[in-house]
């Protein structure tokens, strides 16, 4: 058998060894550059049992992507089953993602009789760091950041024993030979002192698998307020860590799938509905019934909760605004000096900084908001051979992608490419991903926006370059992860992206495939008064949308700021003449306007805040009468939401609740999507639709659009393996470049 996938460094060979021994088979198993090879000999029923159990009883971190087998001549003198040294040859390496603490290690961590009792770095073949510590290939201890910690005799014996759970587990160590905790400022009991500070409501920076977190008692409102003030993060929700599912159930109303995601080896942050009587401080997620929860996924995290009285900790990335998560010890000490009261650190180097992954359940299945720790570098399968391509992604929520044949390796979340620190992480990520996966790209793909730092990087590589329109990349990303080919309809809703006509797109109906697309329809364009300022002040978008039907009447809109006469005249000139007011079809900005009109939001202090507030308000209402809109035929057709917004105002003045109108807005927009797709189907015969773009992180809108389209006999495809936001753009760029 030849087996490819994540089958090295995850206990696969000892699993095969034990399985063969149980079934009385002879032969051998070894690592190969492409995965694992094995030779088996036995009776037909034994071999059939092996094949069945091989895939049914895989080690927790193993993933089989392909399995080939062929019959061999009988070897009459073969006895026993052995693990051989690795073979040489063509390399197609895969490294496992980091994994949460397994139940066996958790049991040992809590057992006073175990030699690893309360060891903050306990791990085995089935759990612990992988991607964040690897420095090269093959994946052996000398090529990880654990090389600095030689194994003691006891750990060495476990490492060499094929029947041991720690056989060839590269990160293993014990209190005698492993990493050490320390506290800044110094203390004889780093862990005990850090816990004491957290119990007192102080802020502690904690070094985790992929970087530093800032932690405070999530049930202490004053502590959370202090963290917001010091980190200068006014309203964006914080993630919360709890020790186990029992505690998670006390804080949130969990569905079965949400519980499975929380307890999975990937241990992501899962956005769940908090309980009305939750003990979590209101300032953790202001004005929201949703909270980002994760379970303590490292032994160090578990020890923070063990018999300490702490129920929940805010655990947010330690970084300055718009900069990457801190992972370097010296940088952390310097940059966190004015934020954290203490730093709990250790001397195991983080090779790859990696943020927590974030998921939400939509349509009964997981939807990524951020794909990072626990999932990277697991490949996304492609429906065709893409060769070796580098795609450098977008400006915001950047990730990069490298392809190797029919596999796409999407990087961990990098962030917004707006400063030198993030750009440095971007460059390091490309180099590291290419080195570990042994991919030397022959082609590079980038966004068409000439001022993106990622675009400039791509231009300087000297490789053949494919420039991909932003929304086409969104569409291709959803197509690729769903294994689709041919022409179809793409409904792409987001905040911003450079369009083919030089304007800002964001509410698009596209027709085509990987090779090319046409703009079949779009949200009617309006001015962005004040440019980027309009994305922060939703009232500006309400004024822009309603200027044509209401004129000076916009100043009577509820909640409009009181402006001097000269400022009103200036805004009027901006809307009429387009001075510092580019045209946009942005769906994200339409949500801002609706959120402002119903009183859900007055500002966007972080990306998508107003849209999130509108969605949260809408979820509190039953299905109301739809708001109307206008579909203007043409090539392309235009979706005019002015009647929808005017109807919203009229019903608000008639006394209808804001929640009901927020839901009516969502439902009206979903109905408009169906009508737009139906118009395209009549002209083209296409009935497959992909939904992509950051606006489709909105759970309510996604479910309404999906349901309405399905009822109208469309085949609907949404994201499941990569985020619908710009974190999935690189995958689409790579797919388009491969086809071109």
MIZALUM-367708 format. One record per residue (C-alpha): x, y, z; residue number from 0. Coordinates in Angstrom, 1 decimal, decimal comma, padded with zeros to 4 digits. Layout:
BEGIN
   east  north     up mardren
      X      Y      Z     NUM
...
This chain:
BEGIN
   east  north     up mardren
  000,0  000,0  000,0       0
  001,0  003,6 -000,7       1
 -000,8  006,1  001,5       2
 -000,7  009,9  001,1       3
 -002,1  012,5  003,4       4
 -001,3  013,6  007,0       5
  000,3  010,3  008,0       6
  003,6  011,4  009,4       7
  004,2  012,6  013,0       8
  000,7  011,5  014,0       9
  001,2  008,0  015,2      10
  000,3  006,3  011,9      11
  003,2  003,8  011,8      12
  002,7  002,5  015,3      13
 -001,0  002,3  014,6      14
 -000,3  000,1  011,5      15
  002,2 -001,9  013,6      16
 -000,4 -002,7  016,3      17
 -003,1 -003,4  013,8      18
 -001,0 -005,8  011,8      19
  000,1 -007,6  015,1      20
 -003,6 -007,9  016,2      21
 -004,5 -009,5  012,9      22
 -001,5 -011,8  012,6      23
 -000,1 -010,1  009,5      24
  003,6 -010,1  008,5      25
  005,4 -007,3  006,6      26
  006,7 -003,8  007,2      27
  005,8 -000,1  007,3      28
  007,9  003,0  006,6      29
  007,7  006,7  006,0      30
  008,2  007,7  002,4      31
  008,6  011,2  000,9      32
  005,0  011,0 -000,4      33
  003,5  009,6  002,8      34
  003,7  006,0  004,1      35
  004,4  002,7  002,4      36
  003,6 -000,7  003,8      37
  003,8 -004,4  002,8      38
  001,4 -006,9  004,2      39
  001,1 -010,7  004,0      40
 -001,7 -012,8  005,3      41
 -005,0 -014,6  004,5      42
 -007,6 -012,8  002,4      43
 -009,9 -012,2  005,3      44
 -007,1 -010,7  007,4      45
 -006,1 -008,3  004,6      46
 -009,7 -007,3  004,1      47
 -010,0 -006,6  007,8      48
 -006,9 -004,6  007,8      49
 -008,1 -002,3  005,0      50
 -011,4 -001,8  006,7      51
 -009,9 -001,0  010,1      52
 -007,1  001,1  008,6      53
 -009,6  003,8  007,6      54
 -012,2  003,2  010,4      55
 -009,8  003,5  013,3      56
 -007,3  006,2  012,2      57
 -005,3  008,0  014,9      58
 -007,0  011,3  015,8      59
 -004,7  013,6  013,8      60
 -004,2  011,3  010,7      61
 -005,9  012,1  007,4      62
 -005,8  009,8  004,4      63
 -006,1  011,7  001,1      64
 -005,3  008,7 -001,2      65
 -004,6  005,0 -000,9      66
 -003,1  002,8 -003,6      67
 -002,5 -000,9 -003,4      68
 -001,4 -003,8 -005,5      69
 -000,9 -007,5 -005,1      70
  002,6 -008,9 -004,5      71
  004,1 -012,5 -004,9      72
  004,0 -014,5 -001,7      73
  007,1 -014,4  000,6      74
  007,3 -017,8  002,2      75
  010,1 -016,9  004,6      76
  008,6 -013,6  005,9      77
  007,9 -013,5  009,7      78
  006,7 -010,8  012,0      79
  005,9 -007,1  011,3      80
  008,5 -004,3  011,6      81
  008,9 -000,6  011,2      82
  011,6  000,3  008,7      83
  013,7  003,4  008,3      84
  012,3  006,1  005,9      85
  012,8  005,7  002,2      86
  014,2  008,3 -000,2      87
  012,7  009,7 -003,4      88
  010,3  012,3 -004,6      89
  008,9  014,4 -001,8      90
  005,3  015,6 -001,3      91
  005,4  016,3  002,4      92
  002,4  017,1  004,6      93
  002,6  018,3  008,2      94
 -000,2  017,9  010,7      95
 -001,8  021,1  012,2      96
 -001,5  021,8  015,9      97
 -003,9  019,8  018,0      98
 -005,7  020,3  021,3      99
 -004,7  018,3  024,4     100
 -006,0  014,7  024,1     101
 -007,9  012,9  026,8     102
 -005,0  010,6  027,7     103
 -002,6  013,5  028,3     104
 -005,3  015,4  030,2     105
 -005,7  012,4  032,5     106
 -001,9  012,2  033,1     107
 -001,8  016,0  033,7     108
 -004,2  015,5  036,6     109
 -002,7  012,4  038,0     110
 -000,3  013,0  041,0     111
  001,2  009,6  040,4     112
  002,2  010,3  036,8     113
  005,7  011,7  036,1     114
  004,2  014,4  033,9     115
  001,7  015,6  036,6     116
  001,0  019,3  036,0     117
  003,6  019,5  033,3     118
  002,6  022,5  031,2     119
  004,0  020,9  028,0     120
  002,6  017,4  028,2     121
  001,9  015,9  024,7     122
  001,9  012,7  022,7     123
  001,5  011,4  019,2     124
 -002,2  012,3  019,3     125
 -001,9  016,0  020,4     126
  000,1  019,1  020,8     127
  002,1  021,5  018,6     128
  003,0  020,5  015,0     129
  002,8  023,3  012,5     130
  003,9  026,1  014,9     131
  007,2  024,3  015,8     132
  008,4  022,8  012,5     133
  011,5  024,4  011,0     134
  012,2  022,1  008,1     135
  011,6  018,7  006,6     136
  011,5  015,8  007,1     137
  009,4  016,3  010,2     138
  011,9  015,0  012,8     139
  012,8  016,5  016,2     140
  016,0  018,1  015,0     141
  014,0  020,2  012,5     142
  011,5  021,5  015,1     143
  011,9  024,1  017,9     144
  012,0  021,1  020,3     145
  015,6  020,5  019,1     146
  016,8  022,7  021,9     147
  015,5  020,2  024,5     148
  017,4  016,8  024,3     149
  015,3  013,9  025,5     150
  016,0  012,4  029,0     151
  016,4  008,6  029,2     152
  012,8  008,0  030,1     153
  011,4  010,1  027,3     154
  014,0  008,6  024,9     155
  012,7  005,1  025,8     156
  009,1  006,1  025,1     157
  010,2  007,8  021,8     158
  011,8  004,6  020,6     159
  009,1  002,1  021,6     160
  006,6  001,4  018,8     161
  004,0  000,3  021,3     162
  004,1  003,5  023,3     163
  001,7  006,4  022,7     164
  004,8  008,7  022,4     165
  006,6  006,7  019,7     166
  008,3  009,2  017,4     167
  006,2  012,1  018,9     168
  008,6  014,9  018,1     169
  007,3  017,5  020,7     170
  007,4  015,2  023,7     171
  009,3  016,1  026,9     172
  008,8  015,9  030,7     173
  009,7  018,2  033,6     174
  013,3  016,9  033,5     175
  014,0  017,7  029,8     176
  011,3  020,0  028,5     177
  010,6  023,7  028,3     178
  010,2  025,9  031,3     179
  007,7  028,6  032,3     180
  008,8  032,0  033,5     181
  007,1  035,2  034,6     182
  007,9  038,8  033,7     183
  008,4  040,3  036,2     184
  010,2  037,3  037,7     185
  008,7  035,0  040,3     186
  009,6  031,7  041,9     187
  006,2  030,2  041,0     188
  005,4  031,6  037,5     189
  002,1  029,7  037,0     190
  000,8  030,2  040,6     191
  001,6  034,0  040,5     192
 -000,1  034,3  037,0     193
 -003,2  032,6  038,4     194
 -003,2  034,9  041,4     195
 -003,0  038,0  039,2     196
 -005,9  036,8  037,1     197
 -008,0  036,1  040,2     198
 -007,3  039,7  041,3     199
 -008,7  041,0  038,0     200
 -005,3  041,9  036,4     201
 -004,2  041,4  032,8     202
 -001,7  038,6  032,1     203
 -000,2  038,0  028,7     204
  000,2  034,2  028,1     205
  002,4  032,5  025,5     206
  000,4  029,8  023,7     207
  000,9  027,5  020,7     208
  001,0  030,2  018,0     209
  001,5  033,4  019,9     210
  000,6  035,5  022,9     211
 -002,9  036,0  024,3     212
 -004,0  038,7  026,6     213
 -006,1  037,1  029,4     214
 -008,4  038,5  032,1     215
 -011,2  037,0  034,2     216
 -014,1  037,1  031,8     217
 -016,6  037,3  034,7     218
 -015,0  040,5  036,0     219
 -016,5  043,5  034,2     220
 -013,9  045,9  035,6     221
 -011,1  043,7  034,4     222
 -012,6  043,5  030,9     223
 -013,1  047,3  030,9     224
 -009,4  047,7  031,8     225
 -008,3  045,4  029,0     226
 -010,5  047,3  026,5     227
 -009,0  050,6  027,6     228
 -005,4  049,4  027,5     229
 -005,8  047,6  024,2     230
 -007,8  050,5  022,7     231
 -010,5  048,1  021,5     232
 -013,8  049,7  022,3     233
 -016,5  047,3  021,2     234
 -015,2  044,4  019,1     235
 -016,1  041,2  020,9     236
 -013,5  039,2  022,8     237
 -013,1  035,4  022,6     238
 -013,6  033,5  025,9     239
 -011,8  030,3  027,0     240
 -013,4  027,8  029,3     241
 -011,9  024,6  030,7     242
 -014,5  022,1  029,5     243
 -017,9  021,5  027,8     244
 -019,7  021,5  031,2     245
 -018,7  025,1  031,8     246
 -019,4  026,0  028,2     247
 -023,0  024,8  028,6     248
 -023,4  027,1  031,6     249
 -022,4  030,1  029,5     250
 -024,1  029,3  026,2     251
 -027,0  027,6  024,5     252
 -025,1  025,0  022,6     253
 -026,3  022,9  019,7     254
 -024,9  019,4  019,2     255
 -022,6  020,4  016,3     256
 -021,3  023,4  018,3     257
 -020,3  021,1  021,1     258
 -018,6  018,7  018,7     259
 -016,6  021,6  017,2     260
 -015,6  023,0  020,6     261
 -014,3  019,6  021,7     262
 -012,7  018,6  018,4     263
 -008,9  018,3  018,1     264
 -008,8  021,6  016,2     265
 -010,3  023,5  019,2     266
 -011,5  026,6  017,3     267
 -013,4  029,6  018,6     268
 -017,0  028,8  018,0     269
 -019,5  031,7  017,8     270
 -022,5  030,6  019,9     271
 -025,6  032,1  021,5     272
 -024,9  033,1  025,1     273
 -027,4  032,4  027,9     274
 -029,5  035,2  029,3     275
 -028,1  034,6  032,8     276
 -024,5  034,1  031,8     277
 -021,9  035,0  034,4     278
 -019,7  036,5  031,6     279
 -019,2  040,2  031,8     280
 -021,4  042,3  029,5     281
 -018,3  044,1  028,1     282
 -017,0  040,9  026,7     283
 -019,4  041,2  023,8     284
 -021,3  044,5  024,1     285
 -024,9  044,6  022,9     286
 -024,7  041,1  021,5     287
 -026,2  037,7  022,4     288
 -023,4  035,9  020,6     289
 -020,1  035,0  022,2     290
 -016,9  033,4  020,8     291
 -016,1  030,4  023,0     292
 -013,2  027,9  022,9     293
 -012,1  025,2  025,2     294
 -008,6  025,2  026,9     295
 -006,6  023,5  024,3     296
 -003,1  023,3  025,8     297
 -001,9  021,8  029,1     298
 -000,9  025,3  030,2     299
 -004,4  026,6  029,6     300
 -005,9  023,7  031,5     301
 -003,7  024,5  034,5     302
 -005,0  028,0  034,6     303
 -008,4  026,6  035,5     304
 -007,5  023,6  037,6     305
 -008,8  024,3  041,2     306
 -008,4  028,0  040,7     307
 -012,0  029,2  040,8     308
 -011,7  030,8  037,4     309
 -014,7  029,8  035,2     310
 -013,9  031,7  032,0     311
 -011,0  033,8  030,7     312
 -011,0  036,4  028,0     313
 -008,3  035,1  025,6     314
 -007,7  037,6  022,9     315
 -004,7  037,9  020,5     316
 -001,9  040,1  022,0     317
 -001,2  042,6  019,2     318
 -001,5  046,2  018,4     319
 -004,4  047,2  016,2     320
 -004,1  045,9  012,6     321
 -000,8  044,2  013,5     322
 -000,1  040,4  013,6     323
 -000,3  038,3  016,8     324
  002,9  038,6  018,9     325
  005,0  035,5  019,0     326
  008,5  036,7  019,6     327
  009,5  036,9  023,3     328
  011,5  040,1  023,0     329
  008,8  041,9  021,0     330
  006,1  040,7  023,5     331
  008,1  042,1  026,4     332
  008,5  045,5  024,7     333
  005,1  045,9  023,2     334
  003,0  044,5  026,0     335
  004,7  046,5  028,8     336
  001,9  049,1  028,9     337
 -000,9  046,6  028,5     338
 -000,2  043,5  030,5     339
  000,4  043,5  034,3     340
  002,6  040,4  033,8     341
  003,7  038,0  031,1     342
  003,6  034,2  031,5     343
  006,0  032,9  029,0     344
  008,2  029,9  028,2     345
  011,4  029,0  026,3     346
  010,0  026,9  023,5     347
  010,3  029,0  020,3     348
  007,2  029,6  018,1     349
  008,3  029,1  014,6     350
  005,0  030,1  012,9     351
  002,7  032,6  014,5     352
 -000,9  031,3  014,2     353
 -004,1  032,9  015,4     354
 -007,1  030,9  016,7     355
 -009,5  029,7  014,1     356
 -013,1  031,1  014,3     357
 -016,2  029,2  013,2     358
 -019,9  029,5  013,2     359
 -022,7  027,0  012,5     360
 -024,7  028,0  009,4     361
 -027,3  025,8  007,7     362
 -026,4  023,0  010,2     363
 -022,7  023,0  009,1     364
 -019,5  024,8  010,1     365
 -018,7  028,1  008,3     366
 -015,2  029,6  008,8     367
 -014,7  033,2  009,8     368
 -011,0  032,6  010,1     369
 -009,1  029,4  009,1     370
 -005,9  029,2  011,1     371
 -004,7  027,2  014,1     372
 -005,8  023,5  014,0     373
 -006,6  023,5  010,3     374
 -003,5  024,9  008,7     375
 -001,6  023,5  006,8     376
 -004,3  020,8  006,0     377
 -004,7  021,0  002,2     378
 -007,9  021,9  000,3     379
 -008,5  019,4 -002,5     380
 -008,8  020,9 -006,0     381
 -011,0  019,6 -008,8     382
 -008,1  019,7 -011,2     383
 -004,2  019,8 -011,3     384
 -003,1  023,3 -010,6     385
  000,6  022,7 -010,9     386
  002,8  025,0 -008,7     387
  001,2  028,4 -008,1     388
  001,5  031,1 -005,5     389
 -001,5  033,2 -004,9     390
 -000,9  036,2 -002,6     391
 -004,5  037,0 -001,5     392
 -006,1  040,4 -000,8     393
 -005,3  043,4  001,4     394
 -007,6  042,6  004,3     395
 -007,8  039,3  006,2     396
 -004,9  038,2  004,1     397
 -003,9  034,6  003,6     398
 -001,7  033,1  000,9     399
 -002,0  029,9 -001,1     400
  000,5  027,5 -002,7     401
 -000,7  024,7 -004,9     402
  000,9  021,3 -005,6     403
 -001,0  019,3 -008,2     404
 -004,6  018,8 -006,9     405
 -003,8  020,2 -003,5     406
 -004,1  023,8 -002,3     407
 -002,2  024,8  000,9     408
 -003,8  027,9  002,3     409
 -001,8  029,7  005,0     410
 -002,9  030,6  008,4     411
 -004,6  034,0  008,9     412
 -002,0  036,8  008,4     413
 -004,1  039,9  008,8     414
 -004,5  043,3  007,1     415
 -001,5  044,3  005,0     416
 -001,4  047,9  006,0     417
  001,9  048,1  007,9     418
  005,5  046,8  007,9     419
  004,9  044,2  010,7     420
  002,1  042,5  008,8     421
  004,0  042,6  005,6     422
  007,0  041,0  007,2     423
  004,8  038,2  008,5     424
  003,3  037,8  005,0     425
  006,8  037,4  003,4     426
  007,9  034,9  006,1     427
  004,7  032,9  005,7     428
  005,3  032,5  002,0     429
  008,9  031,4  002,5     430
  008,1  029,0  005,3     431
  005,0  027,4  003,6     432
  007,0  026,9  000,3     433
  010,0  025,5  002,2     434
  008,0  023,0  004,2     435
  005,8  021,8  001,4     436
  008,7  021,9 -001,1     437
  006,8  024,0 -003,6     438
  008,7  026,4 -005,8     439
  006,0  028,4 -007,6     440
  006,2  028,8 -011,4     441
  003,3  031,3 -011,6     442
  002,0  034,0 -009,2     443
 -001,6  035,3 -008,9     444
 -002,7  038,6 -007,3     445
 -005,5  041,0 -007,0     446
 -006,0  043,6 -009,8     447
 -005,8  046,5 -007,3     448
 -002,5  048,2 -008,1     449
 -001,9  049,6 -004,6     450
 -002,3  046,4 -002,5     451
  001,0  045,5 -000,9     452
  000,4  041,9 -001,9     453
  000,1  043,0 -005,5     454
  003,4  044,9 -005,3     455
  005,1  041,8 -003,8     456
  003,8  039,6 -006,7     457
  005,0  042,1 -009,3     458
  008,5  042,0 -007,8     459
  008,9  038,2 -007,9     460
  009,8  038,1 -011,6     461
  007,4  035,2 -012,3     462
  004,6  035,1 -014,9     463
  001,8  037,1 -013,3     464
 -002,0  036,6 -013,4     465
 -004,1  039,5 -012,1     466
 -007,5  038,4 -010,8     467
 -010,5  040,6 -010,2     468
 -011,5  040,5 -006,5     469
 -015,0  039,2 -006,8     470
 -014,1  036,7 -009,5     471
 -011,6  035,3 -007,0     472
 -014,4  035,0 -004,4     473
 -016,5  033,1 -006,8     474
 -013,7  030,8 -007,9     475
 -012,8  030,1 -004,3     476
 -016,3  028,8 -003,5     477
 -016,3  026,8 -006,8     478
 -012,9  025,2 -006,1     479
 -013,7  024,1 -002,6     480
 -017,0  022,6 -003,8     481
 -015,3  020,8 -006,7     482
 -017,3  022,6 -009,3     483
 -016,4  023,3 -012,9     484
 -018,1  024,9 -015,9     485
 -020,2  028,1 -015,9     486
 -022,5  029,1 -013,1     487
 -023,9  032,1 -011,3     488
 -021,9  033,8 -008,6     489
 -023,6  036,0 -006,0     490
 -020,8  037,9 -004,4     491
 -021,6  040,4 -001,6     492
 -018,8  042,1  000,4     493
 -017,6  045,5  001,5     494
 -015,2  046,5 -001,2     495
 -013,2  045,3 -004,2     496
 -011,8  047,0 -007,3     497
 -014,2  046,5 -010,2     498
 -013,3  046,1 -013,9     499
 -014,7  049,6 -014,5     500
 -012,4  051,2 -011,8     501
 -015,3  051,7 -009,3     502
 -015,7  050,0 -006,0     503
 -017,8  046,8 -006,4     504
 -019,4  044,8 -003,6     505
 -022,9  043,7 -004,6     506
 -022,3  041,5 -007,7     507
 -024,1  038,9 -009,8     508
 -021,5  037,2 -012,0     509
 -021,8  034,6 -014,7     510
 -019,0  032,4 -015,9     511
 -016,3  030,1 -014,5     512
 -012,6  030,0 -013,7     513
 -011,6  031,3 -017,2     514
 -013,7  034,4 -017,3     515
 -016,9  036,0 -015,9     516
 -019,3  038,7 -016,9     517
 -021,1  041,1 -014,6     518
 -024,7  040,1 -015,2     519
 -026,1  042,4 -012,5     520
 -025,2  044,4 -009,4     521
 -026,5  046,6 -006,6     522
 -027,2  050,1 -007,9     523
 -024,2  052,3 -007,5     524
 -024,2  055,3 -005,1     525
 -021,5  057,7 -003,8     526
 -019,3  056,9 -000,9     527
 -019,4  060,3  000,8     528
 -016,0  060,9  002,4     529
 -014,4  057,8  000,9     530
 -013,2  055,5  003,7     531
 -015,0  057,7  006,3     532
 -018,3  056,4  005,0     533
 -017,3  052,9  006,1     534
 -016,9  054,1  009,7     535
 -020,0  056,4  009,8     536
 -023,2  054,6  008,6     537
 -025,3  057,7  008,5     538
 -023,3  058,8  005,5     539
 -024,5  055,7  003,5     540
 -028,1  056,3  004,6     541
 -027,7  059,9  003,3     542
 -026,2  058,6  000,0     543
 -028,9  056,1 -000,7     544
 -031,8  058,4  000,2     545
 -030,5  061,6 -001,3     546
 -032,1  061,1 -004,7     547
 -035,6  060,3 -003,4     548
 -035,6  062,6 -000,3     549
 -033,2  065,5 -001,1     550
 -032,9  067,8  002,0     551
 -035,3  065,5  003,7     552
 -032,4  063,3  004,7     553
 -031,7  065,7  007,6     554
 -035,0  064,7  009,2     555
 -034,0  061,0  009,3     556
 -033,9  059,7  012,9     557
 -030,4  059,8  014,3     558
 -028,9  062,0  011,7     559
 -026,1  064,2  013,2     560
 -026,7  067,9  013,6     561
 -024,4  069,6  011,1     562
 -023,7  073,3  010,5     563
 -025,2  074,7  007,3     564
 -021,8  074,8  005,6     565
 -021,2  071,1  006,4     566
 -024,6  070,2  005,0     567
 -023,8  072,1  001,8     568
 -020,5  070,3  001,5     569
 -022,1  066,9  001,9     570
 -024,6  067,9 -000,8     571
 -021,8  068,9 -003,1     572
 -020,0  065,6 -002,4     573
 -023,1  063,6 -003,3     574
 -023,9  065,6 -006,4     575
 -020,4  066,1 -007,9     576
 -018,6  063,0 -006,5     577
 -015,8  065,0 -004,8     578
 -014,0  062,5 -002,5     579
 -017,0  060,2 -003,1     580
 -016,2  057,3 -005,4     581
 -019,1  055,2 -006,8     582
 -019,8  051,9 -005,1     583
 -022,1  048,9 -005,4     584
 -021,0  047,7 -001,9     585
 -023,5  045,4 -000,2     586
 -021,6  045,9  003,1     587
 -022,3  049,7  002,9     588
 -026,0  049,0  002,2     589
 -026,2  047,0  005,5     590
 -024,6  050,0  007,2     591
 -027,3  052,3  005,9     592
 -030,1  049,9  007,0     593
 -028,5  049,4  010,4     594
 -028,4  053,1  011,0     595
 -032,0  053,7  009,9     596
 -033,5  051,1  012,3     597
 -031,2  052,4  015,1     598
 -029,1  049,2  015,3     599
 -025,7  051,0  014,9     600
 -024,3  054,5  014,6     601
 -020,7  053,7  013,8     602
 -018,4  051,0  012,6     603
 -015,5  050,8  015,1     604
 -014,5  047,5  013,6     605
 -015,1  045,8  010,2     606
 -018,7  044,7  009,9     607
 -020,0  046,0  013,2     608
 -023,1  047,7  011,9     609
 -024,0  044,6  009,8     610
 -023,5  042,3  012,9     611
 -025,8  044,6  014,9     612
 -028,5  044,5  012,2     613
 -028,3  040,7  012,1     614
 -028,5  040,4  015,9     615
 -031,6  042,7  015,9     616
 -033,3  040,8  013,1     617
 -032,9  037,4  014,9     618
 -035,1  038,7  017,7     619
 -038,1  038,9  015,3     620
 -040,5  036,6  013,6     621
 -040,8  036,6  009,8     622
 -042,5  039,9  008,8     623
 -044,0  041,1  005,6     624
 -041,3  041,5  003,0     625
 -039,9  045,0  002,1     626
 -040,0  045,8 -001,6     627
 -037,1  046,6 -003,9     628
 -036,7  047,5 -007,6     629
 -035,0  045,3 -010,1     630
 -034,1  047,4 -013,1     631
 -033,6  045,3 -016,3     632
 -030,6  045,9 -018,5     633
 -027,1  044,5 -019,2     634
 -026,1  044,4 -016,5     635
 -029,4  044,6 -014,5     636
 -029,4  046,8 -011,3     637
 -030,9  046,0 -007,9     638
 -032,2  049,3 -006,6     639
 -032,7  049,2 -002,8     640
 -034,1  052,7 -002,4     641
 -037,8  051,4 -002,3     642
 -036,7  048,9  000,4     643
 -035,1  051,6  002,5     644
 -038,0  054,0  002,0     645
 -040,4  051,2  003,0     646
 -038,3  050,6  006,1     647
 -038,6  054,2  007,1     648
 -042,4  054,4  006,5     649
 -043,1  051,2  008,5     650
 -040,8  052,5  011,3     651
 -042,8  055,7  011,4     652
 -046,0  053,7  011,5     653
 -044,8  052,1  014,7     654
 -043,4  048,7  013,5     655
 -040,6  047,4  015,7     656
 -036,9  047,9  014,7     657
 -036,4  044,1  015,0     658
 -039,2  043,3  012,7     659
 -037,9  045,8  010,1     660
 -034,4  044,5  010,4     661
 -035,6  041,0  009,6     662
 -037,8  042,3  006,8     663
 -034,7  044,0  005,3     664
 -032,9  040,6  005,3     665
 -035,8  038,8  003,8     666
 -036,4  041,5  001,1     667
 -032,8  041,3  000,1     668
 -032,9  037,5 -000,1     669
 -036,0  037,7 -002,3     670
 -034,1  040,2 -004,5     671
 -031,2  037,7 -004,9     672
 -033,6  035,0 -006,1     673
 -035,2  037,4 -008,6     674
 -031,8  038,4 -009,9     675
 -030,7  034,8 -010,3     676
 -034,0  033,9 -011,9     677
 -033,4  036,6 -014,5     678
 -030,0  035,2 -015,3     679
 -031,4  031,7 -015,5     680
 -034,0  032,8 -018,1     681
 -031,2  034,3 -020,2     682
 -028,5  031,6 -019,8     683
 -030,2  028,4 -018,5     684
 -027,7  028,3 -015,6     685
 -029,2  027,0 -012,3     686
 -026,1  026,5 -010,1     687
 -025,3  029,4 -007,7     688
 -022,3  030,0 -005,4     689
 -022,5  032,5 -002,5     690
 -019,3  034,2 -001,4     691
 -018,0  037,4  000,1     692
 -017,8  038,7  003,6     693
 -021,5  039,7  003,8     694
 -022,3  036,0  003,7     695
 -020,8  035,6  007,1     696
 -024,3  036,9  008,1     697
 -026,0  033,7  009,3     698
 -029,5  035,0  008,8     699
 -029,0  036,3  005,3     700
 -027,1  033,2  004,2     701
 -029,9  030,9  005,5     702
 -032,6  033,0  003,9     703
 -030,8  033,3  000,5     704
 -030,0  029,5  000,5     705
 -033,6  028,5  001,4     706
 -035,2  030,9 -001,1     707
 -032,9  029,8 -003,9     708
 -033,4  026,1 -003,1     709
 -037,2  026,6 -003,2     710
 -036,8  028,1 -006,6     711
 -035,0  025,0 -007,9     712
 -031,5  026,4 -007,9     713
 -028,5  024,2 -006,8     714
 -026,8  026,4 -004,1     715
 -023,2  026,1 -002,9     716
 -021,6  027,9  000,0     717
 -018,2  027,9  001,7     718
 -017,3  025,1  004,2     719
 -013,5  024,7  003,9     720
 -012,4  028,3  003,7     721
 -013,9  031,6  004,8     722
 -016,3  033,5  002,5     723
 -014,5  036,7  003,4     724
 -011,1  037,8  002,0     725
 -009,4  035,0  003,9     726
 -010,5  032,7  001,0     727
 -009,5  035,0 -001,8     728
 -006,1  033,3 -002,4     729
 -007,7  030,0 -003,1     730
 -009,8  031,6 -005,9     731
 -006,8  033,4 -007,3     732
 -004,9  030,2 -007,5     733
 -007,8  028,3 -009,2     734
 -008,2  031,0 -011,8     735
 -004,5  031,3 -012,5     736
 -004,3  027,5 -013,0     737
 -007,0  027,5 -015,6     738
 -005,5  030,4 -017,5     739
